[in-house]
């Protein structure tokens, strides 16, 4: 299924970004990277992000702050997010992440095959969801147009 969506990879360490991008390269999906939460939010707000891989601990705007913001907006609420951390995942961070609707919390370094499997599933599922939503919107528009035509015909019947 062709998609114009990108995968956003966010980490404040460039070597980690490179490792994640290298692990994802065999999938052939378009990737965009950011090194901080502010840049990540700018990319997300420009639109068409189909998945976010996001470091939890970054200076300034943290990964959880990014998730909180993304989940508040209708147009970004459903984007799947995988949080990544190089530290043990505390119960508090995991609970907060899952309450915010994060798809997964993974420990770095993550096995490339495991990462690709999770990313492929989440990215493709989100693309299918967007496609189905577009079909629903198109059908609703057709129904609305048909109803308008029917109403205009009922108001002005031709003999």
C-alpha positions in Angstrom: 0.0 0.0 0.0 1.7 3.2 -1.1 1.9 5.9 1.5 3.2 9.4 1.7 3.6 9.1 5.5 7.0 9.2 7.1 8.5 7.6 10.2 9.8 10.2 12.6 12.9 9.1 14.6 13.7 11.3 17.6 16.8 11.0 19.8 19.2 13.6 21.2 22.3 11.4 20.4 23.2 11.4 16.7 24.9 8.0 16.9 21.6 6.5 18.2 19.7 8.2 15.4 22.1 6.7 12.9 21.7 3.2 14.4 17.9 3.4 14.4 17.9 4.7 10.8 20.3 1.9 9.8 18.1 -0.7 11.4 15.0 0.6 9.7 16.5 1.2 6.2 15.7 -2.4 4.9 12.0 -1.6 5.3 12.3 1.2 2.7 10.0 3.6 4.5 10.7 7.3 4.4 12.4 8.5 7.5 12.7 11.9 9.1 14.9 12.5 12.1 14.9 15.1 14.9 17.3 15.6 17.8 15.0 17.2 20.3 11.4 17.4 21.3 10.7 20.9 19.8 12.0 19.8 16.4 9.9 16.6 16.7 6.8 18.6 17.3 7.5 20.8 14.3 7.7 17.7 12.1 4.5 16.2 13.5 2.6 19.5 13.1 3.7 19.7 9.4 1.6 16.5 8.9 1.8 13.0 7.5 3.8 11.3 10.2 2.8 7.6 10.3 4.8 6.5 13.3 7.1 8.1 15.9 10.1 6.4 17.5 10.8 8.7 20.4 13.6 8.8 23.1 12.1 9.3 26.6 14.9 11.4 28.1 16.0 14.4 26.1 17.0 17.8 27.3 14.3 20.4 27.2 11.1 18.9 25.9 11.1 15.2 26.9 9.6 12.3 25.0 6.6 12.1 27.4 6.0 15.8 26.8 5.9 15.2 23.1 3.5 12.4 23.5 1.2 14.5 25.7 1.1 17.2 23.1 0.6 14.9 20.2 -2.3 13.1 22.0 -4.1 16.4 22.6 -4.6 17.2 18.9 -7.3 15.5 16.8 -5.1 15.3 13.7 -2.2 13.6 15.5 -4.0 11.6 18.3 -3.9 8.2 16.5 -0.2 8.3 15.4 1.4 5.2 16.8 4.4 5.9 19.1 7.2 3.7 20.3 9.1 5.2 23.3 12.7 4.3 23.5 14.9 4.5 26.6 18.5 3.6 27.4 17.6 3.3 31.1 15.5 0.8 32.9 11.8 1.6 32.4 10.4 2.6 35.7 6.8 1.7 36.6 5.9 5.4 36.6 7.3 6.1 33.1 5.7 2.9 31.7 2.3 3.7 33.4 2.4 7.3 32.1 3.3 6.2 28.6 0.6 3.5 28.3 -2.0 5.8 29.8 -1.1 8.3 27.0 -1.7 5.6 24.4 1.9 4.7 23.5 2.1 1.5 21.5 5.3 0.3 23.2 8.2 1.2 25.4 11.4 -0.4 24.4 14.9 -0.6 25.9 17.9 0.6 23.8 19.7 -0.9 22.2 16.8 -2.7 20.6 17.3 -5.7 18.4 17.0 -4.5 14.7 14.7 -7.4 13.7 12.4 -6.7 16.6 12.4 -3.0 15.8 11.6 -3.6 12.1 8.8 -6.1 13.0 7.1 -3.6 15.4 7.6 -0.7 13.0 6.3 -2.5 10.0 3.1 -3.6 11.9 2.4 -0.2 13.4 3.2 1.8 10.3 1.2 -0.4 8.0 -1.7 -0.6 10.3 -1.9 3.2 10.7 -1.7 3.6 6.9 -4.6 1.2 6.5 -6.6 3.1 9.2 -6.0 6.4 7.3 -7.0 4.8 4.1 -10.2 3.4 5.6 -11.0 6.8 7.2 -10.5 8.5 3.8 -13.0 6.0 2.2 -15.5 6.7 5.0 -15.1 10.5 4.5 -15.6 10.0 0.7 -18.7 7.9 1.2 -20.2 10.4 3.6 -19.6 13.2 1.1 -21.4 11.1 -1.6 -24.3 10.5 0.7 -24.5 14.2 1.5 -24.4 15.1 -2.2 -27.1 12.5 -2.9 -29.3 13.9 -0.1 -28.8 17.4 -1.5 -29.8 16.3 -5.0 -32.8 14.5 -3.6 -33.9 17.6 -1.6 -33.4 19.9 -4.6 -35.5 17.6 -6.8 -38.3 17.4 -4.2 -38.4 21.2 -3.9 -38.4 21.7 -7.7 -40.1 18.7 -9.4 -40.1 18.7 -13.2 -43.4 17.9 -14.8 
